[in-house]
Each structure stands twice: as structure tokens, then as C-alpha cells.
Amino acid sequence: IKSPLIVERALEDANLAGLRTFAAVRHEQAYDLPEYVIKNLTVGRGSRDLGDSADSILTLAYRGPVLSECAEIVRAILDSYKSFLAETYRDMSEDTVRLISQARDDIEQRLQVLEEDYKNFRLASRLISRGEGDINPHQARIDEMERQRIDMLVRRVDLQSQLDTIQLARDEGATPEELAVLVAD
């Protein structure tokens, strides 16, 4: 609040230079008006009685020769400070939005490059099928193993059926020659 930038803006925006408070300063060319205002401006923190929010409260006081103008000077400095904060936060917000947009664009570009690289990899890879007529060696191996498994299941069912038939014939008292014929079949 006591920065020359804030005070100079307050003096310009509120046309404070023409106030009676500054008449003596206008006649002394050696003294700078913003410097004079800063010298007579007091800024303090809020009372500790306010608790945790005391550090976010500022108290301003201006001491000048014309009492009625002191409040006007403080108001102009506060308005200048609010304007400065609004500009700063607006600029920060715009910068944040710009940076986020830039990061999003960069990520989209990188994703596009990676997707293109992956597409090229899939086209160039011998291990992955590229169309309906191409054979994926991994899938072909799985298909072959599945075919063998089904063949073994069918063979097992056939053998179990043959064993059940032989066991039934034995239980019914079939002769060894009859059992030999069943096994040969």
C-alpha cells in the first residue's frame, strides 16, 4: 500500500494533487508529492483481538494539515490498492488460463504423435496381424492348443465309454474271449 506505484496512481486517479493538504509541498520543488504522502501514511496490522484473521486486516491512517482531506486521501489510496490487486489477480488468472491451455495443447500434440507412432508400430510389427488375411502367430498358437485340447477331450470320452462298456460286460459275467473282442473294437 505504501509503494510509490500505488500512491502515484491514487494521486492521479483521484486528482489529489490540487488538495489544500499538498499546497505546501507544491511550492517546495525539492520534495516529491508521492514521497510526502508515503511519509505521512501509516499502515498497520489488525488487532490481535481479531484472532487468526488479524494478519489479513490492514489499518491505514493519514496525517495531514487539513483533517477533512485525510479521509479522502486514504480512500483514494485504498481504491488504488484494490485496483492494483484486481489487475494483479486478473493477470495471474489470465496467465494461469494461458498456461493450462498451452499444457493441454502440448499434451494433445504429444498424444497425437504417440498414437501415430503406435499405429506405425502395429503396421510394421510381424507379431501382430494387420488385416483379415494375415495370421497373428500368437492367436494361431492358441487356436492350435485349443484344437488339441478338444481332440484330447473327445478321446477321453471315447476311452471312458469303452472302459464303462468293458466294466459292464465283466459285471455281467462275460468270458475273457468276449472281453478281448470288446477291447479290440
FIKOLZA-1660 file (N, C-alpha, C; in steps of 0.1 Angstrom, whole numbers, plus 5000, padded with zeros to 4 digits):
% residues 185
   i   px   py   pz ch aa at
   1 5008 4988 5000  A  I  N
   1 5000 5000 5000  A  I CA
   1 5009 5013 5000  A  I  C
   2 5020 5012 5006  A  K  N
   2 5029 5024 5007  A  K CA
   2 5039 5024 4995  A  K  C
   3 5037 5016 4985  A  S  N
   3 5046 5017 4974  A  S CA
   3 5043 5029 4966  A  S  C
   4 5054 5034 4959  A  P  N
   4 5052 5046 4951  A  P CA
   4 5042 5044 4940  A  P  C
   5 5041 5032 4934  A  L  N
   5 5032 5029 4924  A  L CA
   5 5018 5031 4928  A  L  C
   6 5014 5026 4939  A  I  N
   6 5000 5027 4945  A  I CA
   6 4997 5042 4948  A  I  C
   7 5006 5048 4954  A  V  N
   7 5004 5062 4958  A  V CA
   7 5003 5071 4946  A  V  C
   8 5012 5069 4936  A  E  N
   8 5011 5078 4924  A  E CA
   8 4998 5076 4917  A  E  C
   9 4994 5063 4916  A  R  N
   9 4981 5061 4909  A  R CA
   9 4969 5067 4917  A  R  C
  10 4970 5067 4930  A  A  N
  10 4959 5073 4938  A  A CA
  10 4959 5088 4936  A  A  C
  11 4971 5094 4936  A  L  N
  11 4972 5109 4933  A  L CA
  11 4966 5112 4920  A  L  C
  12 4969 5104 4910  A  E  N
  12 4964 5107 4896  A  E CA
  12 4950 5104 4894  A  E  C
  13 4945 5092 4899  A  D  N
  13 4931 5088 4896  A  D CA
  13 4921 5097 4904  A  D  C
  14 4925 5101 4916  A  A  N
  14 4916 5109 4924  A  A CA
  14 4919 5124 4923  A  A  C
  15 4928 5128 4915  A  N  N
  15 4932 5142 4913  A  N CA
  15 4935 5149 4927  A  N  C
  16 4943 5142 4935  A  L  N
  16 4946 5147 4948  A  L CA
  16 4956 5158 4949  A  L  C
  17 4964 5160 4938  A  A  N
  17 4975 5170 4938  A  A CA
  17 4969 5184 4941  A  A  C
  18 4957 5187 4938  A  G  N
  18 4952 5200 4940  A  G CA
  18 4946 5203 4954  A  G  C
  19 4947 5193 4962  A  L  N
  19 4941 5195 4976  A  L CA
  19 4950 5205 4984  A  L  C
  20 4943 5211 4993  A  R  N
  20 4950 5221 5002  A  R CA
  20 4961 5215 5010  A  R  C
  21 4959 5202 5013  A  T  N
  21 4969 5194 5021  A  T CA
  21 4982 5195 5015  A  T  C
  22 4983 5195 5002  A  F  N
  22 4995 5194 4994  A  F CA
  22 5000 5208 4989  A  F  C
  23 4994 5219 4994  A  A  N
  23 4998 5232 4989  A  A CA
  23 5012 5235 4992  A  A  C
  24 5016 5232 5004  A  A  N
  24 5030 5235 5009  A  A CA
  24 5040 5227 5001  A  A  C
  25 5036 5214 4997  A  V  N
  25 5045 5206 4990  A  V CA
  25 5047 5211 4976  A  V  C
  26 5036 5216 4970  A  R  N
  26 5036 5221 4956  A  R CA
  26 5046 5232 4955  A  R  C
  27 5048 5240 4965  A  H  N
  27 5057 5251 4965  A  H CA
  27 5071 5247 4967  A  H  C
  28 5074 5236 4974  A  E  N
  28 5087 5231 4976  A  E CA
  28 5091 5221 4965  A  E  C
  29 5099 5225 4956  A  Q  N
  29 5102 5217 4944  A  Q CA
  29 5111 5205 4948  A  Q  C
  30 5118 5206 4959  A  A  N
  30 5127 5196 4963  A  A CA
  30 5120 5183 4968  A  A  C
  31 5107 5185 4972  A  Y  N
  31 5100 5174 4978  A  Y CA
  31 5090 5168 4968  A  Y  C
  32 5091 5155 4967  A  D  N
  32 5082 5147 4958  A  D CA
  32 5069 5145 4965  A  D  C
  33 5058 5147 4957  A  L  N
  33 5044 5145 4963  A  L CA
  33 5042 5131 4968  A  L  C
  34 5044 5120 4959  A  P  N
  34 5042 5107 4964  A  P CA
  34 5051 5103 4976  A  P  C
  35 5063 5108 4976  A  E  N
  35 5071 5106 4988  A  E CA
  35 5066 5112 5000  A  E  C
  36 5060 5124 4999  A  Y  N
  36 5054 5131 5010  A  Y CA
  36 5042 5124 5016  A  Y  C
  37 5034 5118 5006  A  V  N
  37 5022 5110 5011  A  V CA
  37 5026 5098 5018  A  V  C
  38 5036 5091 5013  A  I  N
  38 5041 5079 5019  A  I CA
  38 5047 5082 5033  A  I  C
  39 5053 5093 5034  A  K  N
  39 5059 5097 5047  A  K CA
  39 5048 5099 5058  A  K  C
  40 5037 5104 5053  A  N  N
  40 5026 5107 5063  A  N CA
  40 5015 5096 5064  A  N  C
  41 5017 5085 5056  A  L  N
  41 5008 5074 5057  A  L CA
  41 5013 5064 5066  A  L  C
  42 5004 5059 5075  A  T  N
  42 5007 5048 5084  A  T CA
  42 4999 5036 5081  A  T  C
  43 5006 5025 5080  A  V  N
  43 4999 5012 5077  A  V CA
  43 5002 5002 5088  A  V  C
  44 4992 4996 5094  A  G  N
  44 4995 4987 5105  A  G CA
  44 4986 4974 5103  A  G  C
  45 4989 4964 5110  A  R  N
  45 4981 4952 5110  A  R CA
  45 4969 4953 5120  A  R  C
  46 4959 4944 5118  A  G  N
  46 4948 4944 5126  A  G CA
  46 4951 4940 5141  A  G  C
  47 4942 4942 5150  A  S  N
  47 4944 4939 5164  A  S CA
  47 4945 4924 5166  A  S  C
  48 4953 4920 5175  A  R  N
  48 4954 4906 5179  A  R CA
  48 4940 4901 5185  A  R  C
  49 4932 4910 5189  A  D  N
  49 4919 4906 5194  A  D CA
  49 4910 4900 5184  A  D  C
  50 4913 4902 5171  A  L  N
  50 4906 4897 5160  A  L CA
  50 4909 4882 5157  A  L  C
  51 4919 4876 5163  A  G  N
  51 4922 4862 5162  A  G CA
  51 4930 4859 5150  A  G  C
  52 4927 4848 5143  A  D  N
  52 4936 4843 5132  A  D CA
  52 4935 4853 5120  A  D  C
  53 4925 4860 5118  A  S  N
  53 4923 4869 5106  A  S CA
  53 4930 4882 5108  A  S  C
  54 4937 4885 5120  A  A  N
  54 4943 4898 5122  A  A CA
  54 4953 4901 5112  A  A  C
  55 4961 4891 5107  A  D  N
  55 4971 4894 5097  A  D CA
  55 4966 4898 5084  A  D  C
  56 4953 4895 5081  A  S  N
  56 4948 4899 5068  A  S CA
  56 4940 4912 5068  A  S  C
  57 4941 4919 5080  A  I  N
  57 4934 4932 5081  A  I CA
  57 4945 4943 5082  A  I  C
  58 4944 4953 5074  A  L  N
  58 4953 4964 5075  A  L CA
  58 4946 4977 5080  A  L  C
  59 4952 4985 5088  A  T  N
  59 4947 4998 5092  A  T CA
  59 4955 5009 5086  A  T  C
  60 4949 5018 5080  A  L  N
  60 4955 5029 5073  A  L CA
  60 4952 5042 5081  A  L  C
  61 4962 5051 5082  A  A  N
  61 4959 5064 5087  A  A CA
  61 4968 5074 5080  A  A  C
  62 4962 5086 5077  A  Y  N
  62 4970 5096 5071  A  Y CA
  62 4970 5109 5079  A  Y  C
  63 4981 5114 5081  A  R  N
  63 4982 5126 5090  A  R CA
  63 4986 5138 5081  A  R  C
  64 4977 5148 5080  A  G  N
  64 4979 5159 5071  A  G CA
  64 4974 5172 5078  A  G  C
  65 4977 5183 5072  A  P  N
  65 4973 5196 5078  A  P CA
  65 4958 5199 5077  A  P  C
  66 4951 5193 5067  A  V  N
  66 4936 5195 5066  A  V CA
  66 4929 5182 5069  A  V  C
  67 4923 5182 5081  A  L  N
  67 4917 5170 5086  A  L CA
  67 4906 5164 5076  A  L  C
  68 4898 5172 5070  A  S  N
  68 4887 5167 5062  A  S CA
  68 4893 5160 5049  A  S  C
  69 4905 5163 5045  A  E  N
  69 4910 5157 5033  A  E CA
  69 4918 5144 5036  A  E  C
  70 4921 5141 5048  A  C  N
  70 4928 5129 5052  A  C CA
  70 4920 5117 5048  A  C  C
  71 4907 5117 5051  A  A  N
  71 4899 5105 5048  A  A CA
  71 4898 5103 5032  A  A  C
  72 4898 5114 5025  A  E  N
  72 4897 5113 5010  A  E CA
  72 4910 5107 5005  A  E  C
  73 4922 5111 5011  A  I  N
  73 4935 5106 5007  A  I CA
  73 4935 5091 5009  A  I  C
  74 4931 5087 5021  A  V  N
  74 4931 5072 5025  A  V CA
  74 4922 5065 5016  A  V  C
  75 4910 5070 5013  A  R  N
  75 4901 5063 5003  A  R CA
  75 4907 5062 4990  A  R  C
  76 4914 5072 4985  A  A  N
  76 4920 5071 4971  A  A CA
  76 4931 5061 4971  A  A  C
  77 4939 5060 4982  A  I  N
  77 4950 5050 4983  A  I CA
  77 4944 5036 4983  A  I  C
  78 4933 5034 4991  A  L  N
  78 4926 5021 4991  A  L CA
  78 4921 5017 4978  A  L  C
  79 4914 5027 4971  A  D  N
  79 4909 5024 4957  A  D CA
  79 4920 5020 4948  A  D  C
  80 4931 5027 4949  A  S  N
  80 4943 5024 4940  A  S CA
  80 4948 5010 4943  A  S  C
  81 4949 5007 4956  A  Y  N
  81 4954 4994 4960  A  Y CA
  81 4944 4983 4955  A  Y  C
  82 4931 4985 4957  A  K  N
  82 4921 4975 4952  A  K CA
  82 4923 4973 4937  A  K  C
  83 4925 4984 4930  A  S  N
  83 4926 4983 4915  A  S CA
  83 4939 4976 4912  A  S  C
  84 4950 4978 4919  A  F  N
  84 4962 4971 4917  A  F CA
  84 4961 4956 4919  A  F  C
  85 4954 4953 4930  A  L  N
  85 4952 4938 4933  A  L CA
  85 4943 4932 4922  A  L  C
  86 4933 4939 4918  A  A  N
  86 4924 4933 4907  A  A CA
  86 4932 4931 4894  A  A  C
  87 4940 4940 4891  A  E  N
  87 4949 4939 4879  A  E CA
  87 4958 4927 4881  A  E  C
  88 4964 4926 4892  A  T  N
  88 4974 4915 4895  A  T CA
  88 4967 4902 4894  A  T  C
  89 4956 4900 4901  A  Y  N
  89 4949 4887 4901  A  Y CA
  89 4943 4884 4887  A  Y  C
  90 4938 4894 4880  A  R  N
  90 4933 4892 4867  A  R CA
  90 4945 4887 4858  A  R  C
  91 4956 4894 4859  A  D  N
  91 4968 4890 4851  A  D CA
  91 4972 4876 4855  A  D  C
  92 4972 4873 4868  A  M  N
  92 4976 4859 4872  A  M CA
  92 4966 4849 4867  A  M  C
  93 4953 4852 4867  A  S  N
  93 4943 4843 4862  A  S CA
  93 4945 4841 4847  A  S  C
  94 4947 4852 4840  A  E  N
  94 4949 4851 4825  A  E CA
  94 4961 4842 4822  A  E  C
  95 4972 4844 4830  A  D  N
  95 4984 4837 4828  A  D CA
  95 4982 4822 4831  A  D  C
  96 4974 4819 4842  A  T  N
  96 4971 4805 4846  A  T CA
  96 4963 4799 4835  A  T  C
  97 4953 4806 4829  A  V  N
  97 4945 4800 4819  A  V CA
  97 4953 4798 4806  A  V  C
  98 4962 4807 4803  A  R  N
  98 4971 4806 4792  A  R CA
  98 4980 4794 4794  A  R  C
  99 4986 4792 4805  A  L  N
  99 4995 4781 4808  A  L CA
  99 4988 4768 4808  A  L  C
 100 4976 4767 4813  A  I  N
 100 4968 4755 4813  A  I CA
 100 4964 4751 4798  A  I  C
 101 4960 4761 4790  A  S  N
 101 4957 4759 4776  A  S CA
 101 4969 4754 4769  A  S  C
 102 4981 4760 4771  A  Q  N
 102 4993 4756 4765  A  Q CA
 102 4997 4742 4769  A  Q  C
 103 4995 4739 4781  A  A  N
 103 4999 4725 4786  A  A CA
 103 4989 4715 4779  A  A  C
 104 4976 4718 4778  A  R  N
 104 4967 4710 4772  A  R CA
 104 4970 4707 4757  A  R  C
 105 4974 4718 4750  A  D  N
 105 4978 4717 4736  A  D CA
 105 4990 4709 4734  A  D  C
 106 5000 4710 4743  A  D  N
 106 5012 4702 4743  A  D CA
 106 5009 4688 4745  A  D  C
 107 5001 4685 4755  A  I  N
 107 4997 4671 4757  A  I CA
 107 4990 4665 4746  A  I  C
 108 4980 4673 4740  A  E  N
 108 4973 4667 4728  A  E CA
 108 4983 4665 4716  A  E  C
 109 4992 4673 4714  A  Q  N
 109 5002 4671 4704  A  Q CA
 109 5010 4658 4707  A  Q  C
 110 5015 4657 4719  A  R  N
 110 5023 4645 4722  A  R CA
 110 5015 4632 4721  A  R  C
 111 5002 4633 4725  A  L  N
 111 4993 4622 4724  A  L CA
 111 4991 4618 4709  A  L  C
 112 4990 4628 4701  A  Q  N
 112 4988 4626 4687  A  Q CA
 112 5000 4619 4681  A  Q  C
 113 5012 4624 4685  A  V  N
 113 5025 4618 4680  A  V CA
 113 5026 4603 4685  A  V  C
 114 5023 4601 4697  A  L  N
 114 5023 4587 4703  A  L CA
 114 5013 4578 4696  A  L  C
 115 5001 4583 4694  A  E  N
 115 4992 4574 4687  A  E CA
 115 4996 4571 4673  A  E  C
 116 5002 4581 4666  A  E  N
 116 5008 4578 4652  A  E CA
 116 5019 4568 4653  A  E  C
 117 5028 4570 4663  A  D  N
 117 5039 4560 4665  A  D CA
 117 5033 4546 4668  A  D  C
 118 5023 4545 4676  A  Y  N
 118 5017 4532 4679  A  Y CA
 118 5011 4526 4667  A  Y  C
 119 5004 4534 4659  A  K  N
 119 4998 4529 4646  A  K CA
 119 5009 4524 4637  A  K  C
 120 5020 4531 4636  A  N  N
 120 5031 4527 4627  A  N CA
 120 5037 4514 4632  A  N  C
 121 5038 4513 4645  A  F  N
 121 5044 4501 4652  A  F CA
 121 5035 4489 4648  A  F  C
 122 5022 4491 4650  A  R  N
 122 5013 4480 4647  A  R CA
 122 5013 4475 4632  A  R  C
 123 5015 4485 4623  A  L  N
 123 5016 4482 4609  A  L CA
 123 5029 4475 4606  A  L  C
 124 5040 4478 4613  A  A  N
 124 5053 4473 4610  A  A CA
 124 5056 4460 4617  A  A  C
 125 5049 4457 4628  A  S  N
 125 5052 4445 4636  A  S CA
 125 5048 4432 4630  A  S  C
 126 5057 4422 4630  A  R  N
 126 5054 4409 4625  A  R CA
 126 5046 4401 4634  A  R  C
 127 5045 4405 4647  A  L  N
 127 5038 4397 4657  A  L CA
 127 5023 4400 4658  A  L  C
 128 5019 4410 4651  A  I  N
 128 5005 4414 4652  A  I CA
 128 4999 4414 4638  A  I  C
 129 4987 4408 4637  A  S  N
 129 4981 4407 4624  A  S CA
 129 4976 4421 4620  A  S  C
 130 4977 4423 4607  A  R  N
 130 4974 4437 4601  A  R CA
 130 4960 4437 4594  A  R  C
 131 4955 4426 4592  A  G  N
 131 4942 4425 4584  A  G CA
 131 4936 4412 4585  A  G  C
 132 4925 4410 4577  A  E  N
 132 4918 4397 4578  A  E CA
 132 4926 4385 4573  A  E  C
 133 4934 4388 4562  A  G  N
 133 4941 4377 4556  A  G CA
 133 4954 4373 4564  A  G  C
 134 4959 4382 4572  A  D  N
 134 4971 4380 4580  A  D CA
 134 4969 4371 4592  A  D  C
 135 4979 4364 4596  A  I  N
 135 4978 4355 4607  A  I CA
 135 4986 4360 4619  A  I  C
 136 4980 4361 4630  A  N  N
 136 4987 4365 4642  A  N CA
 136 4993 4352 4648  A  N  C
 137 5006 4351 4649  A  P  N
 137 5012 4339 4654  A  P CA
 137 5008 4335 4668  A  P  C
 138 5006 4345 4676  A  H  N
 138 5001 4342 4690  A  H CA
 138 4987 4336 4690  A  H  C
 139 4978 4341 4682  A  Q  N
 139 4965 4336 4681  A  Q CA
 139 4965 4322 4674  A  Q  C
 140 4974 4321 4664  A  A  N
 140 4974 4308 4657  A  A CA
 140 4979 4297 4667  A  A  C
 141 4988 4300 4676  A  R  N
 141 4993 4290 4686  A  R CA
 141 4982 4287 4696  A  R  C
 142 4975 4297 4700  A  I  N
 142 4964 4295 4710  A  I CA
 142 4953 4286 4703  A  I  C
 143 4950 4289 4690  A  D  N
 143 4940 4281 4683  A  D CA
 143 4944 4266 4682  A  D  C
 144 4957 4264 4679  A  E  N
 144 4962 4250 4678  A  E CA
 144 4961 4243 4691  A  E  C
 145 4965 4250 4702  A  M  N
 145 4964 4243 4715  A  M CA
 145 4950 4240 4719  A  M  C
 146 4940 4249 4715  A  E  N
 146 4926 4247 4718  A  E CA
 146 4921 4235 4710  A  E  C
 147 4925 4234 4698  A  R  N
 147 4922 4222 4689  A  R CA
 147 4927 4209 4695  A  R  C
 148 4939 4209 4700  A  Q  N
 148 4945 4197 4706  A  Q CA
 148 4937 4194 4719  A  Q  C
 149 4934 4203 4727  A  R  N
 149 4926 4201 4739  A  R CA
 149 4913 4195 4736  A  R  C
 150 4906 4200 4726  A  I  N
 150 4893 4194 4722  A  I CA
 150 4894 4180 4718  A  I  C
 151 4905 4177 4710  A  D  N
 151 4907 4163 4705  A  D CA
 151 4910 4154 4717  A  D  C
 152 4917 4159 4727  A  M  N
 152 4920 4150 4738  A  M CA
 152 4907 4148 4747  A  M  C
 153 4899 4158 4748  A  L  N
 153 4886 4156 4755  A  L CA
 153 4877 4146 4748  A  L  C
 154 4877 4146 4735  A  V  N
 154 4869 4137 4727  A  V CA
 154 4875 4123 4729  A  V  C
 155 4888 4121 4728  A  R  N
 155 4895 4108 4730  A  R CA
 155 4892 4103 4744  A  R  C
 156 4892 4112 4754  A  R  N
 156 4890 4108 4768  A  R CA
 156 4876 4102 4770  A  R  C
 157 4866 4109 4764  A  V  N
 157 4852 4105 4765  A  V CA
 157 4851 4091 4758  A  V  C
 158 4857 4090 4746  A  D  N
 158 4857 4077 4739  A  D CA
 158 4863 4065 4748  A  D  C
 159 4874 4068 4754  A  L  N
 159 4881 4058 4762  A  L CA
 159 4872 4055 4775  A  L  C
 160 4867 4065 4781  A  Q  N
 160 4858 4063 4792  A  Q CA
 160 4846 4055 4789  A  Q  C
 161 4841 4057 4777  A  S  N
 161 4829 4050 4773  A  S CA
 161 4833 4035 4770  A  S  C
 162 4845 4033 4765  A  Q  N
 162 4849 4019 4762  A  Q CA
 162 4852 4012 4775  A  Q  C
 163 4858 4019 4785  A  L  N
 163 4860 4013 4798  A  L CA
 163 4847 4010 4805  A  L  C
 164 4838 4018 4804  A  D  N
 164 4825 4016 4810  A  D CA
 164 4818 4003 4804  A  D  C
 165 4819 4002 4791  A  T  N
 165 4813 3990 4784  A  T CA
 165 4820 3977 4789  A  T  C
 166 4834 3978 4790  A  I  N
 166 4841 3966 4794  A  I CA
 166 4837 3962 4808  A  I  C
 167 4837 3972 4817  A  Q  N
 167 4833 3970 4831  A  Q CA
 167 4819 3964 4832  A  Q  C
 168 4810 3969 4824  A  L  N
 168 4796 3964 4825  A  L CA
 168 4796 3949 4820  A  L  C
 169 4804 3946 4810  A  A  N
 169 4804 3933 4805  A  A CA
 169 4810 3923 4815  A  A  C
 170 4821 3928 4822  A  R  N
 170 4827 3920 4833  A  R CA
 170 4817 3917 4844  A  R  C
 171 4810 3928 4848  A  D  N
 171 4800 3927 4858  A  D CA
 171 4789 3917 4855  A  D  C
 172 4786 3916 4842  A  E  N
 172 4775 3907 4837  A  E CA
 172 4781 3893 4835  A  E  C
 173 4793 3890 4837  A  G  N
 173 4799 3877 4836  A  G CA
 173 4804 3873 4822  A  G  C
 174 4809 3883 4814  A  A  N
 174 4814 3880 4801  A  A CA
 174 4827 3872 4802  A  A  C
 175 4829 3863 4792  A  T  N
 175 4841 3855 4792  A  T CA
 175 4853 3863 4787  A  T  C
 176 4865 3858 4790  A  P  N
 176 4877 3865 4786  A  P CA
 176 4878 3867 4770  A  P  C
 177 4872 3858 4763  A  E  N
 177 4872 3860 4748  A  E CA
 177 4863 3871 4744  A  E  C
 178 4852 3872 4751  A  E  N
 178 4842 3883 4748  A  E CA
 178 4848 3897 4752  A  E  C
 179 4855 3897 4763  A  L  N
 179 4862 3910 4767  A  L CA
 179 4873 3913 4757  A  L  C
 180 4880 3904 4752  A  A  N
 180 4891 3906 4742  A  A CA
 180 4885 3912 4730  A  A  C
 181 4873 3908 4725  A  V  N
 181 4867 3913 4713  A  V CA
 181 4863 3928 4716  A  V  C
 182 4858 3931 4728  A  L  N
 182 4854 3945 4732  A  L CA
 182 4866 3954 4731  A  L  C
 183 4877 3949 4737  A  V  N
 183 4890 3957 4737  A  V CA
 183 4895 3959 4723  A  V  C
 184 4894 3949 4714  A  A  N
 184 4899 3950 4701  A  A CA
 184 4891 3960 4693  A  A  C
 185 4878 3961 4696  A  D  N
 185 4870 3971 4689  A  D CA
 185 4873 3985 4693  A  D  C
% end
